């Protein structure tokens, strides 16, 4: 079980992804009446959403009661707090204008998660998410260290969104390199954020990681995506011009 305090201190990538996703939400002309964040964790994304959409009805979920309680205690916003796994959300179908999932997909069965979120988003509403690309932690692959999360090709993420009932997917990718001088800190932070399994075997294999210029480097590939919920099953969609990205 993840420790809320350890996660909050170690969630560098979740915070970077939240910042990037928030910046990508800014140009979308959307004023949601009801907003849902799936697995809000330590609130990296939640704080930004609550500030940007302060007049919306806010719903936050997390599968960990301890994590949710920690984030709720740190939040100044009025919201509904629900303990629930990402694929079993007790939220009414077609009731959400904006659903956000920051680094949730890598630890979910993709098809089930996207299907669940599609059911909750109203026709014409938006799903915005981040996930991890194929190059994430590529430095560890040759060490035979099992990664307890899924890495995804960006194009496959777009295809999965369309298959789940979304349209007009917009995706891009960002690469971030984490550097550590202390291998123990690297191990602790990856375990605290569920990116490594906390086992003696994993720790031993990690000792074979090669330093570069005196530091241990790890690549993180963050995929950003948002898409509109399709309005019918024929493939036709009607999206108000005010909801589409401003361009130019």
N, C-alpha and C positions, 0 to 999 in steps of 0.2 A: 504494500500500500504506500502511495506517495505521501510524503510529509509536506503539508502546506507551507511550512516555513522554509524547508530545504528547497522545495520547488520554486518558491518566490525568489529566493536568493540566486538560484541557478538558471532560471528561465531566460537566458540571454536571447536565444533564438526565438522563443515565443514572443518576447517583447519586440524584437526587430521585425518579426512578421506582422505583429499587431500594428506597429507604426507604418509599415508599408501598406497594409490593407486599408488602414484609416485614410492614408493619402489617396488611395485609389477609389475610395468611396466618395471623397470630396466632390469630384466633378459630376457625380451621378445626381441628376435632378430628382431626388426622391425624398419625400417627407413622410416617413412611415408613421402610421397611427399605432401599429403594434410591431415590436421588435423582439426577436428571440436570439439569444446567444446560446449555442450548444457547447457544453463543457467549458464554462468560463474560467476554470482553473483558478489561478491567483489574481485574476482581474486585469491582465495585461491589455486585453482588448476591451474588456467591459468598461473600464474608466474612460476610454476614448469614445465608445458608443454612447455612454450616458451623457457625456459632455456635448457630443455632436447632435444627438437626438433627444434632448432633455424633455421635450413635450410629448414624446411617445410613451405608450404603455410598454414598460420594459419587463421582459421575462428572461431570467438567467437560469440555466440548468447545469448540473454537474453530476457525474455518477458517484462522486465521493461526497458524503455528507460533511466530512471534516474540511475538505477543500472549499465547499460552498459556504460553510459557516465562517471560514477565515475570510473569504472575499466579501461576504455580506457585512462582516464586522468592519472592514476597511472602506466600505462604500457609503457615500453620503446620499445616494440616489434612492428614490422610492421605486421599488421593483417587486416582482414576484420571484421567489426563489424556490426551485423545484429540484429535488434529488431524483435523477433519472438517467439511465444510460442513453447514449446518443441515438440508438436505434429503437428506443421505446419511450417516446416523449408523450406524456399525458397532456397534450396540447391539441385543441380542436383542429380538424382538417380545414385547410383553406382559410386560416385565420391570421396568418402572419404576413406582413408587408415586406419585412426584411429579416432574413435568417442569416446568421453569421456563425462560421465555424473556423476558428483559428487553430491550425495544427491539430485537428481532430481526426481527419480521415486516415492518417498513417497507422492509427491504432484501432481502426474499425474495419469491418467487412464493407468494402466500398459500395457495392450494389445495394445492400440493405440500408446503409446510412443515407445514401443519396435518395433512395426511394422514400424513406421516412421523412426526410426534409422536404422533398417535393410534395408530399401529401399535406404538409403543414403550411406551405407557402400558397398564398392566394394566386389565382391566375393574374399574370402581369406583375406579380411581386418578384423580389430579387433574393437570390442566394449568393452570398459572398463568402469565399473560403480561401484558406491557404493549406498547402500540403507540401510534402517533401519529394524532391526530384531524385532521379537515378544517381546523381553524383554525390548525394548526401553521405558523409562518412566513408567516402570511397577509399580513404587511406587505411581503413580497418579491414577491407575486404580480403586482402591477402594474408591476414593474420588468423583467418578461420574463426573470427569472433561472430557469434550469431547476433543479428540485429533484430530486436523485438518490435520493429515497426516496418511498414511497407513503404517502399520507394516507388514513385510512379513517373512514367513518361508524361510530359505536359500534354501531348496530343491525345493520349489515352484518357487523361482527365477530362478534356473537352468532349471526347466521344461519350464518356460515362455520364456527363451532365446532360447531353442530348438524349441519351437512352433513358435517363431517369425522368424526362419530361420537361427539361429546360430548353431554352432557345437563345440565340444570339450570345453564345459564350465568348467572353473576352478573357484571354489568358496571357500572362507574361511571367518571366522568371528572373530571380535575383540570386547571385552567388555571394555568400559571406564566408570568410575564412576566420575561424576561431584559432587563437594561438595560446599555448600554455607553456610555461616554464616548468611547472610542477605536474608530473604525471598523475600524482595522487589527486590533485584538484580536478584534472580532466576526468578521471574515473568517477569521482564523487558527483560532479555536475551532470555527467551523462546518466548516471544511475538515478539521480534525484529527479530527472526529467523523463525517465522511462525510455531513454535512448540506448541504454545498456542494461543487461541483467546483472544484478549485484551478486556475482558468484566468484569464488576463488579462482576458478578456471578462466573466467573472463579477465580478471585482474592479472593473472600470470601471462596470458597471451598478449595483453596490452603492453607489457614490458618490452615486447619486440617492436613497438612502434618506433620508427626512425625519426630522429630530430633533424630539423632543417634550420641552419643558422642559430642553433642553440634553443630552438623552441619546437614544441609539438604542434603541428597544424592539422586542423580538421575542416574539410569543406562542407558547407551547408548550402544545398540548392532549394530555395523556397519558390514554390509555384503559387502565383496569385490567380484567382479566377472569380468571375462573377457572371451570372446568367439570369435571364428572366423566365419565370414559370410560364409554360405554354398554356394558352387559354382553352384549348380543346384538344381532342385526340387526332385531329386530321392533319396536324402539322402547321396549320395556320395560326398566327399569333397577332394580336392587336396590342401594341404597346404605345401608350401616349408619348408624344414627342418630348414632353417634359420629363419623362422617365429615362430617356436615352442620353448617353454620354454627350456632353458638350464637346465639340471638336473645333479645333482651330483657335 
